[in-house]
Amino acid sequence: MVAVTPQPPAASARLTMQSIEIAAETTAIRSLDWDRDRFDIEFGLNNGTTYNSFLIRAEKIALVDTSHQKFRQLYLDLLTGLIDPTSIDYLIISHTEPDHSGLVKDVLQLAPQITIVGAKVAIQFLENMVHQPFNHLIVKSGDRLDLGQGHELEFVSAPNLHWPDTIFTFDYKTGVLFTCDAFGMHYCDDHTFDEDPEILSADYKYYYDCLMAPNARSVLAALKRIEKLDIKTIATGHGPLLLHYLPDWIDSYRVWSQEQTKADVLVVVFYAEDYGYSEQLARSIAHGIVKTEAAVELIDLNTTELQEVRELVNIAAGIVIGMPPQSNTDAHAILSTILAAAHSKQSIGLFESGGGEDEPIYPLRNQFQEIGLSEAFPPILVKEAPSQSIEQICDEAGIDLGHWVTRDRTVKQMKSIDSNLDRALGRLSNGLYVLTAQKGDISSAMIASWVMQASLDPMGVAISVAKDRAIEALLHPGDRFVLNVLEEGNSQALMKHFLKRFAPGSDRFSGVKTYAATNGSPILADALAYLECEVKSRLESSDHWIVYSSVQVGRIAKQDALTAVHHRKVGNHY
Ligand code: FEO
């Protein structure tokens, strides 16, 4: 495996290209986006990302996926340096999201003879996207395409990983399985392969949680379909290619997905993938739900069956619906099925995606309330492209719904702890603090008591943050926050305020005196002291993130006052 055309880094843009032979007659063309810090709901990107495309040069020539528009010139220069585009026979589209298909139109201009290969929905989507006729070949699971020289390709349908259009492509000669989003991670560096899994595993899991966990059943179905293949390498669409630890990476997907599907509390999120911002909002809500003990299943109203809907609604503890367009009569039939199967023990949440002709939300809300379902969050109405703050609202709405449907289970778990252990653990005492954070137009706050100094040089603190806290999204490496220290005898008002239940997206600081720290986060004017911190790393425990941060600035308001202390009786909750 030899790098054939190393590219000089573009000094300011930090967009670079890499091309490397990964197997016989197979070249990876990787677009390295070093600084991307946000990717739809994965707003905690720390290590950039890559968009990977592949070229198989056998008797017939196939390109697998393209790249993001921002790489237009770099990608096309590299591609045309590798091959005369007019000699490419096929462009295989694994998935039509623009980070992979953003340059299809450009490739078609250079290579109008090309035949685009994809799932039926992918081809339909591309027809609407490129607005010009093109040769195409619709494929489904089990279909084969022979490129010659032993490169026989087999297609594997992998719907919902992470759109309904996804196909994998397996090359029988090289054992390379091209999977696009599945098995990917947002991790950018010059290493083409997965040499060091310790560095990569946190990003791999985070990516799974964000993109794949809401479709765990589909992940398991896809794993079943690829079981029979002798896979040597998984050529993903994002991050390093998986070669050295392949069985471990695959097994992680299996274990995580089995855990998801075994969870006894399920929330089903219905949305219309091709309508407004429905899919994006649905994913943000699902992202919040998976932070809790509940499992989630994302269902596209356009591709589901009534029987599946009935079965899922029957077993669901919670239902979320993104309103489909009024013109979508099939989706109407599904709404009726959901209403007919829903029952009073369930929780409901609704959102409108801004497509312009949504089915009205309030009549449906009334119908669910008449059946007796409890509303987990007020309807979310979004008319414009979702901003970070809208996604945060959706994330928090998902967390609220997840907490609601798992509340009985949480109480049961608390009661099940051995009482001696419970009381002994409760003797660990801590101070009382309010952690405040501002990132872009999102702010959040939480009471913290599991806080300790964790290093001397540089000064550092460790804070334990439950995985299902909304503020967790603002505490990734590089993020900044303020740790406000509460004062003994003067903490009640702040405690009462921050222990309130806040509606998704509501201003946590309304009615509280604050001023801005140099790092932009709010300092509570009534705190005894504050520390300005920057997150350096996170350690995952079963249900908490232990966030280690360096401390840059600190001030104290009263020299002689003491820190408020939290004395507990039991260790099974805060
Ligand atoms: Fe990497 Fe779903 O696009």
Residues whose N, C-alpha, C, O or C-beta is under 5 A from the ligand:
A	BS01	FEO	E97 D99 H162 D181
